[in-house]
Amino acid sequence: MSYLSGQLRQIGLFIALIVIVLLFQILTQGITLSPRNVSNLIVQNSYILILAIGMVMVIIAGHIDLSVGSVVAVVGAFAGVLNNKMGVPWWATIILCLIAGAVVGAWQGFWVAYFRIPAFIVTLAGMLLFRGLAQILLRNTQISPFEEGFRAIGSGFLPDLGGGTSYLEPLTMILAVLAIISLVGFGIRSRRGRARNGLTLEPIGWFTLKTAFMCVLIFGIAWLLASYRGTPIVLVILGVLVVAYSAVMANSVFGRHVYALGGNARAAELSGVKTNRLTFLLFVNIGVLSALAGLVFTAQLNLAGPSAGNGFELDAIAAVFIGGAAVTGGIGTIGGAIVGGLIIGVLNNGMTILGVGTEWQEFIKGLVLLAAVAFDVINKRRGAGQA
């Protein structure tokens, strides 16, 4: 029971997501879990989930980035100039935009890491700077269209191996089976590794239940996607990012240093962690991920506009805190940020289907964010009282 009480936050997140999905499934009379809507839900929220991955790492380290929405806009503008105006091939446009994102992250990381200017101030300035730069590049107009190859990263699908004749798209189901096998294998291997090192193991019953639930969830989503048009390309990109960054944060020295930096920066520095370099790299990382989100968003719209990315930083930050990250740093997970982003996405999608006005949507999302943070604070106080 003590182990489960320690996992209460993560368990509560999954339960909340399931309850919200089922609630909207009833209220929308089955539209929420229709194959087309599930596919649209993944595609339309992909860029927020990509931003949330970078944002949770920055927040775990005790910083914040308010500029990601503006970086989305300036990268989209840069892509429009390269691909539409200058005729640069789509693949080269993507590479150059990711490099531009790294440069943006390095610029902000330099001031935060080596000049010790608070990230809030640096990225607030970046929010204004990069929004203005986007408007300069676009000359306050819109750029469209983009090459088909570029558009595919935001709205394309993997090839249909069934040629459009089968009820379920075969490649999607094959990928689901491979994902399930990998999930089970990784879980068993991780559990054996913890046993060899004498670390605490989760109860076998809970491990089995959790793994079975994830397998059913993966298979169910794959079934719905295969019933429509198959696997969106952006889902593959997102899946690779989630797996890679989860592994880095959970199993690497870099990940442990990020948690140490957020937990106690001074203690981390005294123990040998190169905190300045680590902070710099975290901002380079979120710069690249913001550029990727900008490419995905621009590709989905087939349009680069000066107002792109407005409010994206708020959705990404909300996803991270709903997902269990601590305001003070040192606590948070990639998986939690993804679940938090999905909660926001399902709320947006369900309320839009029901015709709820944007003012009420913002009001409800604000209440959800406040409730999530309050729940976390109450749990910490209760734990401190029991200790």
BELBEL-V165905 format. One record per run of one state. SS is the DSSP state (H for helix, E for strand, C for the rest). FROM is the first residue (numbers start at 0). LEN is the number of residues. If there is no record, write none. Layout:
SS&FROM&LEN / SS&FROM&LEN
This chain:
C&0&1 / H&1&5 / C&6&1 / H&7&20 / C&27&7 / H&34&26 / C&60&7 / H&67&18 / C&85&4 / H&89&25 / C&114&4 / H&118&20 / C&138&4 / E&142&1 / C&143&4 / H&147&8 / C&155&1 / E&156&1 / C&157&12 / H&169&27 / C&196&7 / H&203&23 / C&226&5 / E&231&1 / H&232&19 / C&251&1 / H&252&11 / C&263&1 / H&264&6 / C&270&4 / H&274&27 / C&301&2 / E&303&1 / C&304&7 / H&311&11 / C&322&11 / H&333&20 / C&353&4 / H&357&29 / C&386&1
